[in-house]
Amino acid sequence: MSTGSAAPKPGDPGSRTGRAAGPGRGGSRSGRPPRGGRLLQDGSRGGPVFRLLARWIRRPLLPAVRLWRRNIQLRIVAGTLLMSLGVVLLLGIVVIGQVRNGLLDAKEKAAQSQAAGGFSAAQDRAATTPATPGQPDGGRDGASVNWRSTLVEQLASGGQSAFNVVALSLDTGDTASRGVRASGEVDPVASIPGDLRHLVAQSTDTLQKFTRIHYTSSKASEPGLVIGKRLNDAEGTQYELYYLFPLTQEEDSLTLVKGTLATAGLFVVVLLGAIAWLMVRQVVTPVRMAAGIAERLSAGRLQERMKVTGEDDIARLGEAFNKMAQNLQLKIQQLEELSRMQRRFVSDVSHELRTPLTTVRMAADVIHEARVDFDPVTARSAELLGDQLDRFESLLSDLLEISRFDAGAAALEAEPIDLRQVVRRVIGGAEPLAERKNTRIVVVGDQQPVVAEADARRVERVLRNLVVNAVEHGEGRDVVVKLAAAGGAVAVAVRDYGVGLKPGEATRVFNRFWRADPARARTTGGTGLGLSIAVE
C-alpha cells in the first residue's frame, strides 16, 4: 500500500521540458524555414496561423452560440420558424403552380378557340375569292401578297389588340420576304420559332408553342403563345398563318398572386413565431423558476418553494418539487441534529475517558518501571499494557480531532515554519518502527530551506501518518521523502515501494476506518483514522 501527497516541481522525473528542434526535426541548418512556405510544413508552422484565424472568426459568434445553447425557448421558437417557413414555401410553390397552370390552361383554350375561328375564316375567304386569271407568276405572287395583307388586317381587326396575326410564305427564296405580313408591329422572324415553322410547313394540323413575342418598335418583348397552321390562299399558293397571343395579363396576375402569397406567408411565419414564443414561455418560465429555486436550495436556503397555480402538469411539477424540498429540509435538519448529537457524544465520551485514562496511565507507568522485578510473564503483561494505553490515547486524540473537523471548530494556527525540521522530527519518531521493519528512510531536497506558512502541529501529524503508513506497508524497502519549493509553493512527497493498492482501492484509502487488508498482521496498532485526518 502506497500513499503520499506531492506537488510537481522542476527537475522531477515526471516533468517534461521542451527542446528546440534541430536540423533533423524540420529545421534547416541555416535556421531559415524550409522551402515551400510555413503553411506546407505538416501544419507545424501554419497551425498557429490557422488557430488565430479560427479564434478571430469564432470570437464574435461565441455570444450567439452561448445563447443558443442555454436558451431552450430560443431553440424551440427558431425551430418553429424554420419549419413554418418550410411549410409556407412548399404551400406557396404548390399554389403558384396551380394558379399558373390554371391561367395558362384558360388562356390556351381561349387562344385555340380564337385561332380555330381565324383559320376557318381564312379558308372561307380563300374559297370565296376568285383567282386572278391570265396572270404570269410574278403577277400571281403579287396578288397573293395583297390578298394576305388584306386577310391579316381583317383578322387582326377583330382581336381588339388581344392578339396579332402573321402570314408567312412557304417559299424560302427572295419572294419569301415580300410575302411576310404581320399586324401590331410584330417581328415575325424573331417571334415565331424556327422549329415551329418547320413543323407547320410539314403538317396540316394546328400547332402551338409558348415563346416570347418581339416587336420592330421600341416596345419590350413579352411572353406569348403562338398558334400556326398551313393554309392555301385564293391563288392556291400555300402559306403559314400564325396567331400570337400575349400573356402579359396572365404574367401580371401570377406576379400579384406571388406577392400576395409572400406577404401572407411572411405574416403567418411571424405570427406562428410569436405564438410559439408565448406558448413556450408558459412552459419554460416554471422550469426556470424551478432551476433558480433548486440553486438557492443547494446554497442552503431550504425555505424556498415554488409558486403553484392551477391543476395542470406544471402545477403537479411544482407540488412535487415543493414536497421534495420539504422532505430534503426535514432530512437535512434530522441529519444536522444527529450530527450534533454524535459530535457531542464523541466529545463527552472522549473527555470523560481522559480522567480514568490518566489514572490508569499513572498506574501503568509505575508497573512498567518496576517490571524488572517481575517474572517474565508479568513483565510482558506490563509492556503490553503500556502499548495498549498508548494506542488508546492515540485513538482518543484522533476522535477528538475528527469531532473538531466535523463541528468546523478546528482552528488553524499558521506561522512560518521550515519543513525540513518538521520532517526530521517525524523521521526521528518513526525510526524505531523503521528499524524493526529494516526500512531506510531517505530524505531528498533538504539542502535548502523549505519555508511555508502553515500549522506546524497539523503538518507534522499529516507527515507522521504518511511516513508511518509508508514504513508499515513498504515491505522493508526504502521510503523516500522529497521536499521542494518553487513559485511561492512548497511540496512534500512520501513514497514507498510496497505492494501497492488493488484497482478501485485508491478512492477508498482515505475513508475513515478503512483498511486494504484487514486480515493482514499489523504491528503499529493503527486506528484507521490517520489518513482520513490527513486529508481533512
TIBADO-565255 format. One record per residue (C-alpha): x, y, z; residue in one letter. Coordinates in steps of 0.001 Angstrom, whole numbers, plus 524288, in hexadecimal, padded with zeros to 5 digits. Last residue first. Layout:
# TIBADO-565255
XYZa ...
***
This chain:
# TIBADO-565255
7DBE88417E818CFe 7E4BE8392B8104Fv 7EE638362981B33a 7E34383335824A9i 7DE28828F581B28s 7EBEA823A381998l 7ED4D821CE82845g 7DFB881CCC82B81l 7E1A780E24829C1g 7E53C80C7183811t 7F314807978362Ag 7F8F57FD0483EDAg 806BF7FE6983981t 809BC7F01683712t 7FE2C7EC1282EBBr 7FC387DE54829BBa 7F4427DD8D81D2Dr 7E6257D96381E7Aa 7E0C87E73F81D23p 7E7427E8BF80FC0d 7E5247F62580987a 7E0397FC568160Fr 7D5368062A8178Fw 7D2C180C2482510f 7CF6E8196481F09r 7D0E081A5A81062n 7DDF681F1380B23f 7E16D8126980424v 7D414811507FDF2r 7D682817BD7F0ABt 7E3868109D7EF1Aa 7DCEC803887F19De 7D6E7802737E411g 7E1C57FA367DE2Dp 7E9DC7F4007E908k 7F3427FC3F7F0BAl 802087FBE97F1F3g 80B077F0777F4D5v 8155B7F90D7FAEFg 81E7F802DF7F4C9y 81BFA80E767FDB6d 81A5381CB77FA64r 81863828EE80290v 817BD835EE7FB6Aa 8192A8435D801ABv 8160F84F707F9C4a 8184785DFD7FB0Cv 81242869717F3BFa 8168F8775B7F0A8g 81B51873D77E312g 82424868CD7E767a 826D0860DE7F3B1a 82A15852697F493a 82AD98479C7FEC6l 82B4A8390E7FBACk 8299482DF98058Av 82DA1820A780045v 82A65813F180775v 833F4808EE80491d 82F627FACF8041Ar 82C1B7F27480FF1g 81E727EEF380B5De 81AA17FD4D8097Ag 80D5A7FB8380FE5h 810A97FF6881DE2e 81B75808BD819B5v 8124C80FC381052a 807758109281A8En 81108815DD8248Ev 815C18200A81AC5v 808258244081690l 8027B824FF82446n 80E7382C2F8294Fr 80DC9835B381DECl 7FFAF8390A82110v 8028883A8882F8Er 80E458432E82CDAe 8061B84BBD823F2v 7FBB084C9682E8Br 8052C850D68391Cr 80CBD85A308305Ca 800AF8619882BC6d 80539867DD81F23a 80CD08731E81922e 8174B86C7B8111Aa 8261E86BBE81156v 82E0E8616680A43v 83C0E8650780D94p 8462F85F6F8041Fq 84D6D8526080509q 8414284AC880903d 83DC48469B7FB24g 83D75837DE7FD03v 83B9C830AD80A01v 83D83821E180A54v 836DF8194881496i 83D3880BC48151Br 834808005181870t 838CD7F44C81FF9n 82AD57F35982529k 82F247F39B8336Cr 838977FE8F8304Be 82DF6806348293Aa 824E5804FB834FDl 82F7780A5283DFAp 832B6815278340Fe 824CB81A49832E1a 8261A824B383D7Cg 832FB8296D837EEg 82D2D829A982A4Ai 822148326482EF4v 82B5D83B7B83617r 8343783C6582A22r 828A583F2982136v 8240E84A41829F5v 831B784FFB82A26q 8329D84F5281B57r 825308557681A36l 82A708625E81F05d 81F278698182554i 818C1876D082382p 80C428775B82BA2e 7FE658728082A13a 7F60286ECF835BEe 7EA068692782F20l 7DE7B866F783822a 7D66585A908370Ea 7C8A885E4383B49a 7C1AE85A3682EDEg 7B9A685080836BBa 7BDD28452A82E38d 7CBF4849B382EA6f 7CBA784AF883D75r 7C54883D9183EC9s 7D013837A583667i 7DA8C83D9283F0Ee 7D3E48388D84B59l 7D2B682B0384571l 7E0EF82B2D8415Dd 7E56382F4484EEFs 7DD18824A385529l 7E2C381A7784BE3l 7F09B81EED84EC8s 7EDFA81DD085D67e 7E8C280FFA85B96f 7F48680C3885359r 7FDC38111085DCFd 7F5B5809CD86814l 7F6DD7FD8785FBCq 805A47FEC785F5Fd 806A28012586E01g 7FE2F7F55187144l 8060A7ECE3867E5l 812817F0BA86F01e 80C7E7EDB087C50a 807A57E08C87739s 815627DD6A87290r 81A8A7E03C88052a 80FF57D7A68865At 813887CC3987D7Dv 8221D7CE1E87F79p 821887CE6E88E7Dd 8214B7DBC689461f 82C5B7E3EA89A10d 830587E94088CD7v 822217ED8388AB6r 8236C7F83A8950Aa 8238F8038888B2Fe 8180D7FD9F883CBh 810197FBEE8904Ai 811FA80A33893DFv 80F0380E77885DBd 802BD8060B885CBa 7FDE680C6289255a 7FFDF819FB88CA7m 7F9818160087FD3r 7EDDA8100C886F6v 7EBBD81CD288E1Dt 7ED10824B088196t 7E3C381B7387AA6l 7D9D881CEC885A9p 7DA0F82BC0883BBt 7DAEE82C23874C1r 7CF92822E3872D9l 7C5B782D5E87647e 7CBF78369386C7Ch 7CB4282CCA86180s 7BD8A8289386524v 7B8C58369D86598d 7BF2A83A37858A8s 7BA6A82E06851D4v 7AC9C82FDB8572Af 7AC5883E46853CEr 7B10D83B7184615r 7A6EB830C784482q 79C0083933849FFm 79FB08444E840E5r 7A03F83AF08356Es 792ED83575838E7l 78D568432C83980e 793848467282C74e 78E82839B4826C6l 780C283C8882B8Aq 7815584A5D8263Dq 786568454281944i 77B8383B25818D4k 7710C8454E81BA7l 7767284ED0811AAq 777648441380793l 7696F83FED80A51n 764C384DED808C6q 76C7484FB07FC38a 766BF843137F6B1m 75910847687FA55k 75B728548F7F3E9n 7605484DFC7E791f 754D18449D7E730a 74B5484FF97E8C6e 75243857D37DE48g 7523D84C647D4CDl 743DB84A207D78Ar 741638586A7D451a 749208572E7C7BDi 7412784B2A7C41Ad 734478525F7C601d 72CD6855707D27Ce 72DEE864257D377g 737F586CA37DA46t 743CF868237E225v 74E62871B67E65Ek 75AEF86A2C7E8A7m 761368695D7F61Dr 76D7086EA27FCD6e 76EB686B7B80B69q 77B078636580986l 783AC86EEF8063Cr 790498671380745g 796D886A327FA48a 7917D85D8D7F496s 783E0862837F7AAl 786F586F5E7F0D6r 78B55867F37E4C4e 77F0285F977E536a 776C686BF97E660i 77D2A8716E7DA2Fg 77B3C864C47D2A5a 76CFD863F27D6EAa 76AAA871EC7D269m 7711286EDA7C57Er 7681D863217C3FFv 75C5986B5B7C7D4p 760048756D7BD4Ft 762E386B487B2D1v 7550F866087B19Ev 74D89872D97B094q 758C7878827A8B0r 7575B86D8879EE3v 7497B871F579BFBm 74D188804E79ACDl 758E787DDB79225w 7516887404789C9a 7469887DF8787ACi 7507E8885C783EBa 7574287F1977A8Bg 74A3587AEB774B8l 746C68893477274l 753EA88BDE76C1Ev 752468801976334v 74432883B975FE8v 747EA891CF75CAFf 752FD88D3475408l 749E3883B374D2Fg 73F7088E1E74B1Fa 7494B897777453Bt 74F6688CF173CB9a 74212887BC7389Bl 73D7089546734B7t 749E88981072D42g 7492388B1A72619k 73AB888D11722D6v 73D8C89A9971D73l 748AD895317153Ct 73F9A88A9071002l 73566894BC70C4Fs 73FB489CFA705A0d 74489891226FE0Ee 7369F88DA06FA2De 7344989B826F589q 740EB89B956EDCBt 73E6C88E996E710l 73E5C8940D6D92Fp 7370688BD66CEF1f 73DC088A5C6C1BCl 73547884186B719y 73CBE87E6B6ABAFy 7393187BEC69D58l 742E5874C6694D2e 7419E87506685F0y 73E2586BE567AC5q 73AC3871E766DA2t 72D7D86E6C667EEg 72B7287C2266298e 720E387EC666CC8a 72A1D87AEC677C1d 72D3E86D4C67C93n 72FBB86A1668AFEl 73A6B864E769431r 73756866EA6A296k 73CBB86E806AE12g 73A54871546BC77i 7444D879B46C3D7v 7429787C066D275l 74910887BE6D8D4g 7530288D2D6E1FFp 756A689B636DFE2e 760D48A2FB6D85Cs 7628A8B14B6DB34a 75CD18BB946D222k 767488C3636CB41s 7617C8BFF46BDFAs 763CF8B3B36B5E1t 75D558AB6F6C039y 760EE89E946C6BDh 7578F894576CC1Bi 75D9B88A636D534r 75A8687BF16D418t 7502D871D56D77Ff 74D4A868966CC3Bk 741D3864B56C3A0q 73E2685BD76B85Cl 731A585AB56B055t 7328484F0F6A750d 735EC84F21698D6t 743D784B0F69B37s 7514384CF3694FAq 7515185BCE69447a 74B7E85CC36A1EDv 75657854396A78Cl 7611485C636A143h 75AA6868FA6A57Fr 75A0E863F36B388l 768698603A6B30Cd 76BCF86DCC6AE3Cg 7655A874A66B9A2p 75BDB87FAB6B62Ai 75EDB88C6E6BD2Es 76C3688FAA6B77Ea 7685088DE66A919v 75AA9893326AB09p 75EAF8A01B6B155d 751648A50D6B5AFv 74E1E8B3336B2AEe 73FC18B0906B622g 73C8C8A8946AA1Bs 745418A01D6A1AEa 746FF89D1969321r 75291895E768D79v 7511E892B167EE9g 75B6D89C7367A76r 76568895A96831Es 762148889567D0Ba 7633588DC466F39t 771ED88CF466F9Dd 7719F87E7C67263g 76CB78770067E30t 75F1D874CC678B1d 755718707E68305l 7509F87E68683FAs 74DAC8845C69122l 7413988A656967Da 74184890346A439v 735EA893D16ACB1v 7363089ACB6B9CAn 72E2E8985B6C5EFf 725DD89F396D022a 728028AC366C922s 719578AD456C640q 719AB89FAA6C010g 710148A26F6B501g 7193D8ABBE6AE19s 723F68A1746ADCEa 71C14898716A4CEl 718948A36269B55q 7264A8A90969ACCe 72C8D89BA669922v 723108980E68E34l 725658A4D0686DDt 733F08A2AD68786s 7322D894896837Dr 72A738988067751w 734918A29F6739En 73F648989F674BCv 737CD88EAF66CCDs 73504898B166228a 7436489C0D66182g 746E788DD366054d 73D0C88C1B65548r 742AE897CB64E28g 750668923B64F26g 74BB6884F064A9Cd 744C288A9463EA4p 7368B88E8A63FB4q 72C4A888F963678g 721FE88729640EEp 721DD88D7864EA0t 71C278834E657B3a 70E6E8852E65CD1p 70C928881F66B68t 7025687F64671B0t 70B3F873DD674DDa 7165587C62679D5a 70CD9883D968281r 7074C87731687F1d 715058720568ACDq 718C687E9E691A5a 70C4387E786999Da 70EEB8707669DE4s 71CC3874016A1EFf 7179687F9C6A98Fg 70D528778E6B088g 7176986D536B431a 7205F8781A6B921a 7160787D946C246q 71289870186C793s 720D586C8C6C957q 72363879816D00Da 7180C877B46D97Da 71C7F869F96DCCDk 72AA086E4A6DE96e 726E5879E56E702k 71ED18714F6EFFEa 7298B8670E6F0B9d 733F5871636F306l 72C5F877B86FE0El 7296586AB17047Dg 73752865BE70331n 73C9F8723270930r 732AC871E27143Av 735D7863AF7173Dq 7447586612716D9g 7431C8722071F5Di 73B2086A5A72926v 744DD85F09729A1v 750B2867F272AD2i 749E98700773539g 74665863EC73D17l 7547485F3B73CABl 7597786CA17407Fl 74F7486DC674B73v 752E58603B7509Av 76174863397504Cg 75F7287050756EEl 75733869DA76162s 761E485FB8763ACm 76C3986A51764BFl 763D8872E176D81l 760638678777676t 76EB2863A577785g 772638719977AE3a 767918722A7850Dv 76BFE8654E78B1Bi 77A4F8694F78B39r 77776876AF790FAl 76F33870DC79BD0q 779F08670E79EE4i 7834F872287A1DFn 7908E86D5F7A6B9r 796638678A79A66r 791628720179124w 7959A87CFD79A51l 7A35E8774A79B16r 7A3E1875EC78C52v 79F59883F878A8Fa 7A921889177947Ep 7B422880D378E67l 7B1C38852778068l 7BA338916178122p 7C5978890E78658r 7C48187DF577C79r 7CA288852D770CEi 7D5D688ABC77835w 7D7E287DC277F2Er 7D7B98768677231a 7E1858803176C89l 7EA5C87F0377862l 7E96F87036777F1r 7EC898703D76975f 7F850878E276B8Av 7FCD2870F577745p 7FC178646C76F2Bg 80373869C17636Ag 8108F866B97697Fr 80DD0858B376D70s 803838566D762D3g 80B8C84BAB75C8Cd 814E9855FB75712q 80C6785B9274C44l 807418679475346l 814E386C6D7561Fr 8190A86DB974816g 81E598642D73E11g 82CD7864C37410Fr 83058861D974F05p 8300686CAA75934p 83D098736975BD8r 8462B86F37766D9g 851A286D0675DC1s 851C985E7C760BDr 843B685D3275CCBs 838A9859A7765F9g 82F5784E2976571g 834838459A77067r 8418C8410D76AACg 8475B84E9C76AA6p 844538501A77900g 83766852CE77F26a 8383885A5B78BC1a 8357D8533B79843r 829A7853697A0F1g 829F084F5E7AF2Bt 8231A843DA7B4F1r 81F41840F67C2E9s 81DA3833337C81Cg 82C0A831BE7CB78p 82B4583DA67D44Ad 834BE848A67D0BCg 82B53853BF7D296p 8208D851047DC46k 813D6849C07DC01p 80C25849447E8B5a 80BE983D3B7F127a 8038F835D47FA9Es 80615827E17FE8Eg 800CD81A4A7FF9Ct 805C480CEC7FBE4s 800008000080000m 
***
